[in-house]
């Protein structure tokens, strides 16, 4: 029989590991991505509405728009680099610190765009647009690291049977950021004259982001590391070079993830950037000529492409209504992907995107009812396809390269899908003499590529998410 020494000091039980509460995870992933996407959409909207004439005043019509889109596309070139940089630290140092760094980078770059002299300022004709490119690059660098970190924050803290549901939290930041950015632009345009808006009003959304960044930083600094990454640290299996390890062991998954995300990206940037351009473009050469003469600019008929002729504010309201459906169906997609699996859900939705491409031109030509139907259907499909990505892309990779692998797949897809989408769409718009039917064919073609990627990829619903070593 054993006896107990009454003078012995009992060994204290180990303190329970700190954990992020569900509420903290929701707020930190949602607030952060909302701010990031707000900053990104502020530029996207300005790229259509004001930057062509403020930073490219010597260009005309579609040429000025394409110049603005070129700077818009710079961010997508930067995003894969951001995925490598932030992915390296996210897999080596941890999710929390990396998320704070990405948020700071985006916030500072966006604030400085709001301070930037335009090309109309004496002495800044070249320097103004050049600095805009640099700051836009910084925005892309930050967003390249933000999404994966937020998705991992949600899914690595989630119960095993709730990853797809929790994975929709950061995804919801996209519609929220869009509504905040465009809602503020809309409010300013109602309160200011056109001259006031061009003079200083466009700067307000960029400068206002500073307040949101402070809030986001406060929330994220209160986080503790995710349980999945902490297991990697405790087991001594942190990868010294996540990038090389991901390419060595997970290159198939990166290629698959890139094309799985392709149709989602093309759909989103057609539904936002292209539709805003097409919707607010003049309906006839006469109307475009009159607008150019009123602004004191020459009119070049060779660069003209007919649009729908909506007032800027009217079309922004229609877009915001459509994006509400984006948010609603992002939340709906989580339970669907949990019940039926990520792959099966995305196969059905991507087939819907393919068919939707063939309705693009008829709906845009169907008056206000047709345009509104296009926006609602398109953004509904966007929510259903974007929501499950928060779980599926990270689930393709083991924990010690999960940040790097999912970030590279997500952001390389941004180049193939989003960076070139505005250029291709505008070129097809012009090639079809003002008709968007070729734009719809382009969307359907990208959906075919995504369907192929989904067919050759296994469902990730039941993967062992604690498998922390590649």
C-alpha positions as CSV (number, residue, x, y, z in Angstrom):
1,X,0.0,0.0,0.0
2,X,1.4,3.4,-0.8
3,X,1.3,6.3,1.6
4,X,1.2,9.9,0.9
5,X,3.7,12.3,2.5
6,X,1.6,15.0,4.1
7,X,4.4,17.5,3.8
8,X,4.8,17.0,0.1
9,X,3.7,19.8,-2.1
10,X,1.1,18.6,-4.6
11,X,2.0,19.2,-8.2
12,X,-0.2,21.9,-9.6
13,X,-2.3,20.9,-12.6
14,X,-1.2,22.5,-15.8
15,X,-3.1,25.7,-16.6
16,X,-5.5,25.3,-19.5
17,X,-4.3,26.7,-22.7
18,X,-5.9,30.0,-23.7
19,X,-8.3,29.8,-26.5
20,X,-10.0,32.2,-28.8
21,X,-13.8,32.4,-28.1
22,X,-16.2,32.0,-31.0
23,X,-17.2,35.7,-30.7
24,X,-13.6,36.9,-30.8
25,X,-12.9,34.7,-33.9
26,X,-16.0,36.0,-35.7
27,X,-15.2,39.6,-34.9
28,X,-11.4,39.4,-35.7
29,X,-11.8,37.5,-39.0
30,X,-14.9,39.5,-40.1
31,X,-13.7,43.0,-39.0
32,X,-10.2,42.5,-40.5
33,X,-11.4,41.3,-43.9
34,X,-14.1,43.9,-44.0
35,X,-11.5,46.6,-43.6
36,X,-9.2,45.0,-46.1
37,X,-11.9,44.7,-48.7
38,X,-13.3,48.1,-47.9
39,X,-9.8,49.6,-48.7
40,X,-9.6,47.5,-51.9
41,X,-13.0,48.5,-53.1
42,X,-12.5,52.1,-52.4
43,X,-9.8,52.0,-55.0
44,X,-11.9,49.9,-57.4
45,X,-14.8,52.4,-57.3
46,X,-12.5,55.4,-57.7
47,X,-10.7,53.6,-60.6
48,X,-14.0,53.8,-62.5
49,X,-15.5,57.1,-61.2
50,X,-12.7,59.6,-60.7
51,X,-9.2,58.3,-61.3
52,X,-9.4,58.3,-65.1
53,X,-9.7,62.1,-65.2
54,X,-7.7,62.9,-62.1
55,X,-4.6,60.8,-62.7
56,X,-4.8,60.2,-66.5
57,X,-6.3,63.6,-67.7
58,X,-4.5,63.4,-71.1
59,X,-6.1,60.1,-72.1
60,X,-9.6,59.9,-73.5
61,X,-12.7,57.8,-73.0
62,X,-12.0,54.1,-72.8
63,X,-8.2,54.7,-73.0
64,X,-8.3,56.7,-69.7
65,X,-10.4,53.9,-68.2
66,X,-8.0,51.3,-69.3
67,X,-5.1,53.3,-67.8
68,X,-6.9,53.4,-64.5
69,X,-7.6,49.7,-64.7
70,X,-3.9,49.1,-65.4
71,X,-3.1,50.6,-61.9
72,X,-6.0,48.6,-60.5
73,X,-4.4,45.4,-61.9
74,X,-1.0,46.2,-60.3
75,X,-2.4,45.1,-57.0
76,X,-3.2,41.7,-58.4
77,X,0.4,41.3,-59.6
78,X,1.5,42.2,-56.0
79,X,-0.9,39.7,-54.4
80,X,1.1,36.5,-55.1
81,X,4.2,38.2,-53.8
82,X,2.2,39.2,-50.7
83,X,1.1,35.5,-50.3
84,X,4.7,34.4,-50.3
85,X,5.9,37.1,-47.9
86,X,3.0,36.9,-45.4
87,X,2.6,33.1,-46.0
88,X,6.2,32.6,-44.9
89,X,5.7,34.4,-41.7
90,X,2.3,33.0,-41.1
91,X,3.6,29.5,-41.3
92,X,6.8,30.2,-39.5
93,X,5.9,32.8,-36.8
94,X,2.2,32.4,-36.5
95,X,-1.2,33.6,-37.7
96,X,-1.8,36.4,-35.2
97,X,1.3,38.6,-35.9
98,X,1.0,38.1,-39.6
99,X,-2.6,39.3,-39.7
100,X,-1.7,42.4,-37.7
101,X,1.1,43.2,-40.2
102,X,-1.1,42.7,-43.3
103,X,-3.8,45.0,-41.8
104,X,-1.2,47.8,-41.0
105,X,0.2,47.6,-44.5
106,X,-3.2,47.9,-46.2
107,X,-4.3,50.7,-43.9
108,X,-1.2,52.9,-44.3
109,X,-1.2,52.5,-48.1
110,X,-4.9,53.4,-48.4
111,X,-4.6,56.4,-46.1
112,X,-1.6,57.7,-48.2
113,X,-3.6,57.4,-51.4
114,X,-6.1,59.8,-49.9
115,X,-3.2,62.3,-49.4
116,X,-1.8,61.9,-52.9
117,X,-1.6,64.9,-55.2
118,X,-3.3,64.2,-58.6
119,X,-1.8,64.6,-62.0
120,X,-3.7,67.9,-62.3
121,X,-1.5,69.3,-59.5
122,X,1.4,71.3,-61.0
123,X,4.6,69.3,-60.9
124,X,2.8,66.0,-60.2
125,X,1.8,65.1,-63.7
126,X,4.1,62.0,-63.7
127,X,4.9,61.6,-60.0
128,X,1.3,61.5,-58.9
129,X,0.3,58.5,-61.1
130,X,3.7,56.8,-60.3
131,X,3.1,57.0,-56.5
132,X,-0.5,55.8,-57.1
133,X,1.1,52.7,-58.7
134,X,3.4,52.2,-55.7
135,X,0.6,52.5,-53.1
136,X,-1.7,50.3,-55.1
137,X,1.1,47.7,-55.1
138,X,1.3,47.9,-51.3
139,X,-2.5,47.4,-51.1
140,X,-2.1,44.2,-53.2
141,X,0.8,43.0,-51.1
142,X,-1.3,43.3,-48.0
143,X,-4.4,41.7,-49.4
144,X,-2.2,38.8,-50.6
145,X,-1.5,37.9,-47.0
146,X,-4.8,38.9,-45.4
147,X,-7.3,36.5,-46.8
148,X,-5.5,33.3,-45.9
149,X,-4.7,34.4,-42.4
150,X,-8.3,35.3,-41.8
151,X,-9.6,32.1,-43.2
152,X,-7.1,30.1,-41.1
153,X,-8.0,32.1,-38.0
154,X,-11.7,31.0,-38.5
155,X,-11.2,27.4,-39.6
156,X,-8.3,26.5,-37.3
157,X,-10.4,27.6,-34.3
158,X,-13.6,25.9,-35.6
159,X,-15.1,22.5,-34.4
160,X,-14.4,19.8,-37.0
161,X,-18.0,19.7,-38.2
162,X,-18.3,23.5,-38.4
163,X,-15.3,24.6,-40.5
164,X,-17.4,25.5,-43.6
165,X,-19.7,27.6,-41.4
166,X,-16.9,29.3,-39.6
167,X,-15.1,29.7,-42.9
168,X,-17.8,32.1,-44.1
169,X,-17.0,34.6,-41.4
170,X,-14.0,36.1,-43.2
171,X,-15.8,35.7,-46.6
172,X,-18.6,38.0,-45.3
173,X,-16.0,40.8,-45.1
174,X,-16.1,41.1,-48.9
175,X,-19.8,42.2,-49.2
176,X,-19.6,44.3,-46.1
177,X,-16.5,46.1,-47.3
178,X,-18.1,46.7,-50.7
179,X,-21.2,48.1,-49.1
180,X,-19.2,50.4,-46.7
181,X,-17.0,51.7,-49.5
182,X,-19.6,52.3,-52.1
183,X,-22.1,53.5,-49.6
184,X,-19.7,56.2,-48.5
185,X,-19.0,57.2,-52.1
186,X,-22.7,57.4,-52.6
187,X,-23.3,59.6,-49.6
188,X,-20.5,62.0,-50.6
189,X,-21.8,62.2,-54.1
190,X,-25.3,63.2,-52.8
191,X,-23.8,65.8,-50.4
192,X,-21.2,67.4,-52.8
193,X,-21.2,68.9,-56.2
194,X,-19.2,67.2,-58.9
195,X,-16.4,69.8,-58.6
196,X,-16.2,69.3,-54.8
197,X,-16.2,65.5,-55.2
198,X,-13.4,65.7,-57.8
199,X,-11.5,68.3,-55.8
200,X,-11.5,66.6,-52.3
201,X,-14.5,64.4,-51.8
202,X,-13.0,61.3,-53.3
203,X,-10.3,61.4,-50.7
204,X,-12.6,61.0,-47.7
205,X,-13.2,57.2,-48.1
206,X,-9.4,56.6,-48.2
207,X,-8.7,58.8,-45.2
208,X,-11.6,57.3,-43.2
209,X,-10.1,53.9,-43.4
210,X,-7.7,54.9,-40.6
211,X,-10.5,54.7,-38.0
212,X,-11.4,51.2,-39.2
213,X,-7.8,50.0,-39.1
214,X,-7.4,51.1,-35.5
215,X,-10.5,49.1,-34.5
216,X,-9.3,46.1,-36.4
217,X,-5.9,46.3,-34.8
218,X,-7.4,46.5,-31.3
219,X,-9.5,43.3,-32.0
220,X,-6.6,41.3,-33.6
221,X,-4.1,42.1,-30.9
222,X,-6.3,40.4,-28.4
223,X,-6.1,37.1,-30.2
224,X,-4.1,34.1,-29.2
225,X,-2.5,31.7,-31.6
226,X,-4.7,29.1,-33.3
227,X,-4.7,25.6,-31.8
228,X,-3.6,24.0,-35.1
229,X,-0.5,26.2,-35.5
230,X,0.3,25.8,-31.8
231,X,0.4,22.0,-32.3
232,X,2.9,22.5,-35.1
233,X,5.1,24.6,-32.7
234,X,4.7,22.1,-29.8
235,X,5.7,19.2,-32.1
236,X,8.7,21.0,-33.5
237,X,7.5,20.7,-37.1
238,X,7.4,24.4,-38.0
239,X,8.7,24.6,-41.6
240,X,11.9,26.6,-42.0
241,X,11.1,27.3,-45.6
242,X,7.3,27.0,-46.1
243,X,7.5,28.2,-49.7
244,X,9.9,25.5,-50.9
245,X,8.1,22.8,-48.9
246,X,4.7,23.8,-50.3
247,X,6.1,23.6,-53.9
248,X,7.8,20.3,-53.2
249,X,4.9,18.5,-51.5
250,X,1.7,20.5,-52.3
251,X,2.2,21.8,-55.8
252,X,-0.8,19.8,-57.1
253,X,-3.1,21.3,-54.5
254,X,-1.9,24.8,-55.3
255,X,-2.7,24.3,-59.0
256,X,-6.1,22.8,-58.2
257,X,-6.9,25.6,-55.7
258,X,-6.0,28.2,-58.3
259,X,-8.4,27.0,-60.8
260,X,-11.1,26.1,-58.3
261,X,-11.1,29.8,-57.4
262,X,-11.0,31.1,-61.0
263,X,-14.7,31.4,-61.9
264,X,-15.3,33.1,-58.5
265,X,-12.8,35.8,-59.3
266,X,-14.0,36.4,-62.8
267,X,-17.6,36.6,-61.7
268,X,-17.0,39.0,-58.9
269,X,-14.9,41.5,-60.9
270,X,-17.3,41.4,-63.8
271,X,-20.2,42.0,-61.5
272,X,-18.6,45.0,-59.8
273,X,-15.9,46.7,-61.9
274,X,-17.2,45.9,-65.4
275,X,-20.9,46.4,-64.7
276,X,-20.2,49.8,-63.1
277,X,-18.2,50.8,-66.2
278,X,-20.8,49.4,-68.7
279,X,-23.8,50.7,-66.7
280,X,-22.5,54.3,-66.5
281,X,-21.1,54.6,-70.0
282,X,-22.9,56.8,-72.4
283,X,-25.6,55.0,-74.6
284,X,-24.6,56.8,-77.8
285,X,-21.8,58.7,-79.4
286,X,-23.8,61.8,-79.3
287,X,-24.3,61.6,-75.5
288,X,-20.6,60.8,-75.1
289,X,-19.6,63.7,-77.3
290,X,-21.8,66.1,-75.3
291,X,-20.3,64.9,-72.0
292,X,-16.8,65.4,-73.4
293,X,-17.5,68.9,-74.7
294,X,-19.1,69.8,-71.3
295,X,-15.8,68.7,-69.6
296,X,-13.8,70.6,-72.1
297,X,-12.2,67.5,-73.6
298,X,-11.9,66.2,-77.2
299,X,-14.0,63.2,-78.2
300,X,-12.4,60.3,-79.9
301,X,-15.1,58.0,-81.6
302,X,-12.5,55.3,-82.0
303,X,-12.3,54.7,-78.3
304,X,-16.1,54.9,-77.7
305,X,-18.1,51.9,-76.6
306,X,-21.8,52.2,-75.9
307,X,-23.1,51.5,-72.4
308,X,-26.4,51.8,-70.5
309,X,-26.2,55.5,-69.7
310,X,-27.2,55.2,-66.0
311,X,-26.3,58.0,-63.6
312,X,-23.4,57.1,-61.4
313,X,-25.4,57.3,-58.1
314,X,-28.3,55.3,-59.6
315,X,-26.1,52.4,-60.6
316,X,-24.2,52.4,-57.3
317,X,-27.5,51.9,-55.5
318,X,-28.3,49.0,-57.8
319,X,-24.9,47.5,-57.1
320,X,-25.3,47.8,-53.3
321,X,-28.7,46.1,-53.5
322,X,-27.1,43.3,-55.4
323,X,-24.3,42.9,-52.9
324,X,-26.8,42.5,-50.1
325,X,-27.6,39.2,-51.8
326,X,-23.9,38.4,-52.0
327,X,-23.7,38.7,-48.2
328,X,-26.9,36.7,-47.5
329,X,-25.9,33.8,-49.7
330,X,-22.3,33.8,-48.4
331,X,-23.9,32.8,-45.0
332,X,-26.2,30.3,-46.7
333,X,-23.3,28.6,-48.4
334,X,-21.6,27.5,-45.2
335,X,-24.3,25.1,-44.0
336,X,-24.8,23.8,-47.6
337,X,-21.1,23.0,-47.9
338,X,-21.1,21.3,-44.5
339,X,-24.1,19.2,-45.4
340,X,-23.3,18.2,-49.0
341,X,-19.6,18.7,-49.0
342,X,-17.5,21.5,-50.5
343,X,-16.9,19.9,-53.9
344,X,-20.5,18.9,-54.6
345,X,-21.8,22.3,-53.6
346,X,-19.3,24.1,-55.8
347,X,-19.9,21.8,-58.7
348,X,-23.6,22.8,-58.7
349,X,-22.9,26.5,-58.2
350,X,-20.2,26.7,-60.9
351,X,-22.6,25.0,-63.3
352,X,-25.0,27.8,-62.4
353,X,-22.2,30.4,-63.2
354,X,-21.6,28.7,-66.6
355,X,-25.3,29.0,-67.5
356,X,-25.5,32.6,-66.1
357,X,-22.8,33.7,-68.6
358,X,-25.3,33.0,-71.4
359,X,-27.9,35.3,-69.8
360,X,-25.4,38.2,-69.4
361,X,-26.2,40.1,-72.5
362,X,-30.0,39.5,-72.6
363,X,-30.4,40.7,-69.0
364,X,-28.2,43.8,-69.4
365,X,-30.4,44.6,-72.5
366,X,-33.6,44.1,-70.6
367,X,-33.9,47.6,-69.0
368,X,-33.7,48.4,-65.3
369,X,-35.6,45.2,-64.4
370,X,-33.2,43.1,-66.5
371,X,-30.1,44.8,-65.0
372,X,-31.4,44.4,-61.5
373,X,-32.1,40.7,-62.1
374,X,-28.6,40.3,-63.5
375,X,-27.1,41.9,-60.4
376,X,-29.2,39.8,-58.0
377,X,-28.6,36.5,-59.7
378,X,-24.9,37.2,-60.2
379,X,-24.3,38.3,-56.6
380,X,-26.3,35.3,-55.3
381,X,-24.1,33.0,-57.3
382,X,-21.1,34.9,-56.0
383,X,-22.1,34.3,-52.4
384,X,-22.7,30.6,-53.0
385,X,-19.3,30.1,-54.6
386,X,-17.2,32.5,-52.4
387,X,-18.5,31.2,-49.1
388,X,-17.1,27.6,-49.2
389,X,-13.7,28.8,-50.4
390,X,-12.9,29.9,-46.8
391,X,-12.8,26.3,-45.8
392,X,-12.0,24.4,-49.0
393,X,-8.8,26.1,-50.0
394,X,-7.1,25.9,-46.6
395,X,-8.3,22.2,-46.2
396,X,-6.2,21.3,-49.3
397,X,-3.0,21.8,-47.3
398,X,-1.3,20.5,-44.1
399,X,-0.9,23.0,-41.2
400,X,2.8,23.8,-41.6
401,X,2.3,25.1,-45.2
402,X,-1.4,25.9,-45.0
403,X,-1.0,29.7,-44.9
404,X,1.5,29.7,-47.8
405,X,-0.3,27.1,-50.0
406,X,-3.8,28.5,-49.7
407,X,-2.5,32.1,-50.1
408,X,-0.6,31.3,-53.3
409,X,-3.6,29.4,-54.8
410,X,-6.0,32.2,-53.9
411,X,-3.8,35.0,-55.2
412,X,-2.4,33.4,-58.4
413,X,-6.1,32.9,-59.2
414,X,-6.5,36.6,-58.6
415,X,-4.1,37.3,-61.6
416,X,-5.7,34.8,-63.9
417,X,-9.3,35.8,-62.9
418,X,-9.4,39.3,-61.6
419,X,-6.4,41.2,-62.7
420,X,-7.1,40.6,-66.4
421,X,-10.9,40.5,-66.2
422,X,-11.5,44.2,-66.6
423,X,-9.1,44.4,-69.6
424,X,-10.6,41.3,-71.3
425,X,-14.1,42.5,-70.6
426,X,-13.5,46.0,-72.0
427,X,-11.8,44.6,-75.1
428,X,-14.7,42.2,-75.7
429,X,-17.2,45.0,-75.1
430,X,-15.5,47.1,-77.8
431,X,-15.1,44.1,-80.1
432,X,-18.8,43.5,-80.0
433,X,-19.6,47.1,-80.8
434,X,-21.0,47.9,-77.4
435,X,-22.7,44.5,-76.7
436,X,-21.7,42.5,-73.6
437,X,-22.5,39.1,-75.1
438,X,-18.8,38.1,-75.5
439,X,-18.3,39.1,-71.8
440,X,-20.8,36.4,-70.9
441,X,-19.1,33.9,-73.1
442,X,-15.8,34.7,-71.3
443,X,-17.4,34.1,-67.9
444,X,-18.8,30.7,-69.0
445,X,-15.4,29.7,-70.4
446,X,-13.8,30.4,-67.0
447,X,-16.5,28.4,-65.3
448,X,-15.6,25.4,-67.5
449,X,-12.0,25.5,-66.2
450,X,-13.2,25.6,-62.6
451,X,-15.5,22.6,-63.2
452,X,-12.6,20.6,-64.6
453,X,-10.5,21.5,-61.5
454,X,-13.3,20.5,-59.2
455,X,-13.9,17.1,-61.0
456,X,-10.2,16.1,-60.5
457,X,-10.2,17.2,-56.8
458,X,-11.4,15.2,-53.9
459,X,-13.8,16.7,-51.4
460,X,-12.1,18.2,-48.4
461,X,-14.9,18.0,-45.9
462,X,-13.6,15.0,-44.0
463,X,-9.8,15.7,-44.2
464,X,-7.8,15.5,-41.0
465,X,-7.3,19.2,-40.2
466,X,-4.9,18.4,-37.4
467,X,-2.5,16.8,-40.0
468,X,0.2,19.4,-39.3
469,X,3.1,18.2,-41.4
470,X,3.6,17.9,-45.1
